[in-house]
Amino acid sequence: MNMRPRVLITRPGSRAMPLVRAIEALGAEVKPLEIMRQEPLVETQAMRNAWLDFDQFSKVVVVSPFAADCLAESLDRYWPQLPVGPHFYAVGRATAETLHERLAVRVRVPPPGPEDTSEALLSLPSLQALDEQKVLLVAGEGGRALLAETLETRGARLTRLALYRRVLTPPDETSARMLSRGDFTALVVSSGEILDHLAGWCTQAALNQPLIVSSQRLATLAGSLGFADLRVAQGATPNALAATVAEACDLDGADIDHDDLDKG
């Protein structure tokens, strides 16, 4: 009989793998819930205009690793050698790592703190007074408007491009049964959109199991949805999430490779 704790994770696509490895290193069984996929959008004239004029942007703000991948794919087609003018900003360390790997650029990230958030990125001194600077904001469809609204308020001539969309899907039969029965030890969620979607399949048994989230904002949302055992990780990196899983499941986290997992 398998006595290992079972941990459900919701991170979509290839980004799930570093988190899977981090939690498996604790001795837990990991079950990814395939309930969201990310799809690049067909290139529009607005996108083409931005790529052709990319050298005119003083700042490029990227909100997610998948947005960074989509940006790199597009720039590869238009700029065999990147212009030196734009300065790159990323909301989180995983996004910064993707930009550095794909484009070999220096990336500014939020100052050290408990969470990588839009609010933290906006605290950077170089984003305070933007006085008619051309700023490109690269994101997915929808999402929070805080970044765009704040950058415009601070004087930016903002271009916001949605390069991909998120598609939510029902959990498969096995996953739905686990959620119905509360048949897991912990659930890990780092997206408000996924959390809101997932709650529809969670019975009271599931709502009473430990929920690991990546920010206080998500914890507030989770509480409003009925989740009763909330654990807030120190950010959305695999290392931070796995450390909180270890606490919630009473596991030894000594085997985690911290240097490697912070890059996920």
C-alpha positions as a Markdown table, in Angstrom:
| # | Residue | x | y | z |
|---|---|---|---|---|
| 1 | Met | 0.0 | 0.0 | 0.0 |
| 2 | Asn | 1.3 | 3.4 | -1.0 |
| 3 | Met | 1.6 | 5.5 | 2.2 |
| 4 | Arg | 3.3 | 8.5 | 0.6 |
| 5 | Pro | 1.4 | 11.8 | 0.8 |
| 6 | Arg | -0.4 | 12.7 | -2.4 |
| 7 | Val | 0.1 | 16.3 | -3.5 |
| 8 | Leu | -2.1 | 17.8 | -6.3 |
| 9 | Ile | -0.5 | 20.6 | -8.4 |
| 10 | Thr | -2.2 | 22.9 | -10.9 |
| 11 | Arg | 0.8 | 24.6 | -12.7 |
| 12 | Pro | 0.2 | 24.3 | -16.5 |
| 13 | Gly | 2.5 | 23.0 | -19.2 |
| 14 | Ser | 6.2 | 22.5 | -19.0 |
| 15 | Arg | 6.5 | 24.8 | -16.0 |
| 16 | Ala | 5.0 | 22.0 | -13.9 |
| 17 | Met | 8.1 | 19.8 | -14.1 |
| 18 | Pro | 10.4 | 21.8 | -11.7 |
| 19 | Leu | 7.6 | 21.8 | -9.2 |
| 20 | Val | 7.0 | 18.1 | -9.6 |
| 21 | Arg | 10.7 | 17.4 | -9.0 |
| 22 | Ala | 10.8 | 19.6 | -6.0 |
| 23 | Ile | 7.8 | 17.9 | -4.3 |
| 24 | Glu | 8.9 | 14.4 | -5.3 |
| 25 | Ala | 12.3 | 15.1 | -3.6 |
| 26 | Leu | 10.4 | 15.3 | -0.4 |
| 27 | Gly | 9.1 | 11.8 | -0.8 |
| 28 | Ala | 5.6 | 12.7 | -1.9 |
| 29 | Glu | 3.5 | 11.4 | -4.8 |
| 30 | Val | 2.7 | 14.3 | -7.2 |
| 31 | Lys | -0.4 | 14.4 | -9.4 |
| 32 | Pro | -0.6 | 17.3 | -11.9 |
| 33 | Leu | -4.2 | 18.4 | -12.6 |
| 34 | Glu | -4.4 | 19.2 | -16.3 |
| 35 | Ile | -7.1 | 21.9 | -16.0 |
| 36 | Met | -5.4 | 24.8 | -17.9 |
| 37 | Arg | -3.5 | 25.1 | -21.1 |
| 38 | Gln | -1.8 | 28.1 | -22.6 |
| 39 | Glu | -2.2 | 28.8 | -26.3 |
| 40 | Pro | -0.3 | 31.5 | -28.3 |
| 41 | Leu | -2.5 | 33.9 | -30.2 |
| 42 | Val | -2.4 | 34.4 | -33.9 |
| 43 | Glu | -0.2 | 37.4 | -34.8 |
| 44 | Thr | -2.1 | 40.6 | -35.3 |
| 45 | Gln | -1.2 | 43.9 | -37.0 |
| 46 | Ala | -0.8 | 45.5 | -33.6 |
| 47 | Met | 1.8 | 42.8 | -32.7 |
| 48 | Arg | 3.6 | 43.2 | -36.0 |
| 49 | Asn | 3.8 | 47.0 | -35.4 |
| 50 | Ala | 5.2 | 46.5 | -31.9 |
| 51 | Trp | 7.9 | 44.0 | -33.2 |
| 52 | Leu | 8.9 | 46.3 | -36.1 |
| 53 | Asp | 9.2 | 49.3 | -33.7 |
| 54 | Phe | 10.7 | 47.3 | -30.8 |
| 55 | Asp | 13.8 | 49.4 | -30.7 |
| 56 | Gln | 11.7 | 52.4 | -29.8 |
| 57 | Phe | 10.5 | 51.0 | -26.4 |
| 58 | Ser | 12.5 | 52.2 | -23.4 |
| 59 | Lys | 11.0 | 49.5 | -21.2 |
| 60 | Val | 9.5 | 46.0 | -21.7 |
| 61 | Val | 7.5 | 44.5 | -18.9 |
| 62 | Val | 6.7 | 40.8 | -19.1 |
| 63 | Val | 4.3 | 39.2 | -16.7 |
| 64 | Ser | 4.8 | 35.4 | -17.0 |
| 65 | Pro | 7.2 | 32.7 | -18.3 |
| 66 | Phe | 4.8 | 31.8 | -21.2 |
| 67 | Ala | 4.6 | 35.5 | -22.2 |
| 68 | Ala | 8.4 | 35.5 | -22.2 |
| 69 | Asp | 8.5 | 32.5 | -24.5 |
| 70 | Cys | 5.9 | 34.0 | -26.8 |
| 71 | Leu | 7.9 | 37.3 | -26.9 |
| 72 | Ala | 11.1 | 35.5 | -27.7 |
| 73 | Glu | 9.5 | 33.5 | -30.5 |
| 74 | Ser | 8.2 | 36.7 | -32.1 |
| 75 | Leu | 11.4 | 38.7 | -31.7 |
| 76 | Asp | 13.5 | 35.9 | -33.2 |
| 77 | Arg | 11.5 | 36.4 | -36.5 |
| 78 | Tyr | 12.0 | 40.2 | -36.6 |
| 79 | Trp | 15.3 | 40.9 | -34.8 |
| 80 | Pro | 18.2 | 38.5 | -35.5 |
| 81 | Gln | 20.1 | 40.8 | -33.2 |
| 82 | Leu | 18.2 | 42.5 | -30.4 |
| 83 | Pro | 18.4 | 46.3 | -30.2 |
| 84 | Val | 20.2 | 47.6 | -27.1 |
| 85 | Gly | 17.7 | 50.2 | -26.1 |
| 86 | Pro | 14.8 | 48.4 | -24.3 |
| 87 | His | 15.2 | 47.5 | -20.6 |
| 88 | Phe | 13.5 | 44.4 | -19.6 |
| 89 | Tyr | 11.4 | 43.9 | -16.4 |
| 90 | Ala | 9.7 | 40.7 | -15.1 |
| 91 | Val | 7.1 | 40.2 | -12.4 |
| 92 | Gly | 8.8 | 37.0 | -11.1 |
| 93 | Arg | 12.1 | 35.2 | -11.1 |
| 94 | Ala | 10.9 | 32.4 | -13.4 |
| 95 | Thr | 9.9 | 34.9 | -16.0 |
| 96 | Ala | 13.2 | 36.7 | -15.7 |
| 97 | Glu | 15.0 | 33.3 | -16.1 |
| 98 | Thr | 13.1 | 32.6 | -19.3 |
| 99 | Leu | 13.9 | 36.0 | -20.7 |
| 100 | His | 17.6 | 35.6 | -19.9 |
| 101 | Glu | 17.7 | 32.1 | -21.4 |
| 102 | Arg | 15.8 | 32.9 | -24.5 |
| 103 | Leu | 17.1 | 36.5 | -25.3 |
| 104 | Ala | 20.3 | 36.7 | -23.2 |
| 105 | Val | 19.2 | 40.0 | -21.7 |
| 106 | Arg | 19.6 | 41.5 | -18.2 |
| 107 | Val | 16.2 | 41.6 | -16.5 |
| 108 | Arg | 15.0 | 43.7 | -13.6 |
| 109 | Val | 12.8 | 41.9 | -11.0 |
| 110 | Pro | 11.0 | 42.9 | -7.9 |
| 111 | Pro | 13.2 | 43.7 | -4.9 |
| 112 | Pro | 13.8 | 40.8 | -2.4 |
| 113 | Gly | 10.7 | 40.2 | -0.4 |
| 114 | Pro | 8.2 | 37.5 | 0.6 |
| 115 | Glu | 6.3 | 37.6 | -2.8 |
| 116 | Asp | 6.9 | 38.4 | -6.4 |
| 117 | Thr | 4.0 | 40.5 | -7.4 |
| 118 | Ser | 3.0 | 43.4 | -9.7 |
| 119 | Glu | 2.9 | 45.7 | -6.7 |
| 120 | Ala | 6.5 | 44.7 | -5.8 |
| 121 | Leu | 7.7 | 45.3 | -9.4 |
| 122 | Leu | 6.0 | 48.7 | -9.4 |
| 123 | Ser | 8.0 | 49.7 | -6.4 |
| 124 | Leu | 11.3 | 49.8 | -8.4 |
| 125 | Pro | 12.7 | 53.3 | -8.6 |
| 126 | Ser | 13.1 | 53.1 | -12.4 |
| 127 | Leu | 9.3 | 52.6 | -12.8 |
| 128 | Gln | 8.2 | 55.6 | -10.8 |
| 129 | Ala | 8.3 | 58.5 | -13.2 |
| 130 | Leu | 7.8 | 57.4 | -16.8 |
| 131 | Asp | 7.2 | 60.8 | -18.4 |
| 132 | Glu | 6.2 | 59.9 | -22.0 |
| 133 | Gln | 8.5 | 56.9 | -22.2 |
| 134 | Lys | 7.3 | 54.1 | -24.5 |
| 135 | Val | 6.6 | 51.0 | -22.5 |
| 136 | Leu | 5.6 | 47.6 | -23.8 |
| 137 | Leu | 3.6 | 45.3 | -21.5 |
| 138 | Val | 3.5 | 41.7 | -22.6 |
| 139 | Ala | 0.9 | 39.4 | -21.0 |
| 140 | Gly | -1.9 | 37.0 | -21.7 |
| 141 | Glu | -5.6 | 37.7 | -22.3 |
| 142 | Gly | -7.4 | 39.1 | -19.3 |
| 143 | Gly | -5.6 | 39.2 | -16.0 |
| 144 | Arg | -5.3 | 42.0 | -13.5 |
| 145 | Ala | -5.2 | 45.6 | -14.8 |
| 146 | Leu | -3.0 | 47.0 | -12.0 |
| 147 | Leu | 0.3 | 47.0 | -14.0 |
| 148 | Ala | -1.2 | 48.7 | -17.1 |
| 149 | Glu | -3.2 | 51.3 | -15.1 |
| 150 | Thr | -0.3 | 52.2 | -12.8 |
| 151 | Leu | 2.2 | 52.5 | -15.7 |
| 152 | Glu | -0.1 | 54.8 | -17.6 |
| 153 | Thr | -0.8 | 56.9 | -14.4 |
| 154 | Arg | 2.9 | 57.4 | -14.1 |
| 155 | Gly | 3.2 | 58.8 | -17.5 |
| 156 | Ala | 4.0 | 55.9 | -19.8 |
| 157 | Arg | 3.0 | 55.7 | -23.4 |
| 158 | Leu | 1.8 | 52.2 | -23.0 |
| 159 | Thr | 1.4 | 49.4 | -25.5 |
| 160 | Arg | -0.2 | 46.3 | -24.0 |
| 161 | Leu | 0.0 | 43.1 | -26.0 |
| 162 | Ala | -1.8 | 39.9 | -25.2 |
| 163 | Leu | 0.3 | 37.1 | -26.8 |
| 164 | Tyr | -1.6 | 34.1 | -25.5 |
| 165 | Arg | -4.8 | 32.9 | -23.9 |
| 166 | Arg | -5.5 | 30.6 | -21.0 |
| 167 | Val | -8.0 | 27.8 | -21.7 |
| 168 | Leu | -9.6 | 26.2 | -18.6 |
| 169 | Thr | -10.8 | 22.6 | -18.9 |
| 170 | Pro | -12.6 | 20.2 | -16.5 |
| 171 | Pro | -10.4 | 17.8 | -14.5 |
| 172 | Asp | -10.1 | 14.3 | -15.8 |
| 173 | Glu | -12.2 | 11.5 | -14.1 |
| 174 | Thr | -9.4 | 10.5 | -11.8 |
| 175 | Ser | -8.7 | 14.0 | -10.7 |
| 176 | Ala | -12.4 | 14.8 | -10.2 |
| 177 | Arg | -12.7 | 11.8 | -8.0 |
| 178 | Met | -9.8 | 12.9 | -5.8 |
| 179 | Leu | -11.3 | 16.3 | -5.5 |
| 180 | Ser | -14.7 | 14.9 | -4.7 |
| 181 | Arg | -13.4 | 12.6 | -2.0 |
| 182 | Gly | -10.6 | 14.9 | -0.6 |
| 183 | Asp | -8.3 | 12.0 | -1.6 |
| 184 | Phe | -5.1 | 14.0 | -1.3 |
| 185 | Thr | -2.8 | 15.4 | 1.4 |
| 186 | Ala | -2.3 | 18.9 | -0.1 |
| 187 | Leu | -3.2 | 21.0 | -3.1 |
| 188 | Val | -0.9 | 23.6 | -4.6 |
| 189 | Val | -2.3 | 26.6 | -6.5 |
| 190 | Ser | -0.4 | 29.7 | -7.7 |
| 191 | Ser | -3.1 | 31.3 | -10.0 |
| 192 | Gly | -6.3 | 33.0 | -9.0 |
| 193 | Glu | -8.0 | 32.0 | -12.2 |
| 194 | Ile | -7.2 | 28.3 | -11.6 |
| 195 | Leu | -8.2 | 28.5 | -8.0 |
| 196 | Asp | -11.6 | 30.0 | -8.8 |
| 197 | His | -12.1 | 27.3 | -11.6 |
| 198 | Leu | -11.0 | 24.4 | -9.4 |
| 199 | Ala | -13.3 | 25.3 | -6.5 |
| 200 | Gly | -16.3 | 24.1 | -8.4 |
| 201 | Trp | -15.0 | 20.5 | -8.1 |
| 202 | Cys | -14.0 | 20.7 | -4.5 |
| 203 | Thr | -16.4 | 19.1 | -1.9 |
| 204 | Gln | -16.1 | 20.0 | 1.8 |
| 205 | Ala | -13.7 | 17.1 | 2.2 |
| 206 | Ala | -11.3 | 18.8 | -0.3 |
| 207 | Leu | -11.9 | 22.3 | 1.1 |
| 208 | Asn | -10.7 | 21.0 | 4.5 |
| 209 | Gln | -7.4 | 19.7 | 3.1 |
| 210 | Pro | -4.3 | 21.9 | 3.2 |
| 211 | Leu | -4.1 | 24.4 | 0.3 |
| 212 | Ile | -0.7 | 25.9 | -0.5 |
| 213 | Val | -0.9 | 29.3 | -2.3 |
| 214 | Ser | 1.8 | 31.6 | -3.5 |
| 215 | Ser | 0.5 | 35.0 | -2.1 |
| 216 | Gln | -1.7 | 36.6 | 0.5 |
| 217 | Arg | -4.0 | 37.8 | -2.3 |
| 218 | Leu | -4.6 | 34.2 | -3.3 |
| 219 | Ala | -5.2 | 33.2 | 0.3 |
| 220 | Thr | -7.9 | 35.9 | 0.6 |
| 221 | Leu | -9.6 | 34.5 | -2.5 |
| 222 | Ala | -9.3 | 30.9 | -1.2 |
| 223 | Gly | -10.9 | 31.9 | 2.0 |
| 224 | Ser | -13.8 | 33.4 | 0.2 |
| 225 | Leu | -14.2 | 30.2 | -1.8 |
| 226 | Gly | -14.5 | 28.1 | 1.4 |
| 227 | Phe | -10.9 | 26.6 | 1.7 |
| 228 | Ala | -10.3 | 26.2 | 5.4 |
| 229 | Asp | -6.7 | 25.2 | 5.8 |
| 230 | Leu | -4.6 | 27.9 | 4.1 |
| 231 | Arg | -0.8 | 27.9 | 3.9 |
| 232 | Val | 0.9 | 30.9 | 2.2 |
| 233 | Ala | 4.3 | 30.1 | 0.5 |
| 234 | Gln | 7.1 | 32.6 | 0.3 |
| 235 | Gly | 6.4 | 33.1 | -3.4 |
| 236 | Ala | 5.6 | 31.0 | -6.5 |
| 237 | Thr | 9.0 | 29.3 | -7.1 |
| 238 | Pro | 9.2 | 25.5 | -6.9 |
| 239 | Asn | 11.5 | 25.9 | -3.9 |
| 240 | Ala | 9.1 | 28.1 | -2.0 |
| 241 | Leu | 6.0 | 26.0 | -2.8 |
| 242 | Ala | 7.8 | 22.7 | -1.9 |
| 243 | Ala | 9.0 | 24.1 | 1.4 |
| 244 | Thr | 5.4 | 24.9 | 2.4 |
| 245 | Val | 4.2 | 21.5 | 1.2 |
| 246 | Ala | 6.9 | 20.0 | 3.5 |
| 247 | Glu | 5.4 | 21.9 | 6.4 |
| 248 | Ala | 1.8 | 21.0 | 5.6 |
| 249 | Cys | 2.6 | 17.3 | 5.1 |
| 250 | Asp | 5.1 | 17.0 | 7.8 |
| 251 | Leu | 7.9 | 16.0 | 5.4 |
| 252 | Asp | 11.7 | 16.5 | 5.5 |
| 253 | Gly | 12.7 | 19.1 | 2.9 |
| 254 | Ala | 16.4 | 18.5 | 3.2 |
| 255 | Asp | 16.7 | 16.8 | -0.2 |
| 256 | Ile | 15.6 | 19.9 | -2.2 |
| 257 | Asp | 18.2 | 21.4 | -4.5 |
| 258 | His | 17.5 | 25.0 | -3.7 |
| 259 | Asp | 19.8 | 26.5 | -6.3 |
| 260 | Asp | 18.2 | 24.5 | -9.1 |
| 261 | Leu | 14.6 | 24.8 | -8.1 |
| 262 | Asp | 14.6 | 28.6 | -7.7 |
| 263 | Lys | 14.9 | 28.7 | -11.5 |
| 264 | Gly | 11.7 | 26.9 | -12.1 |
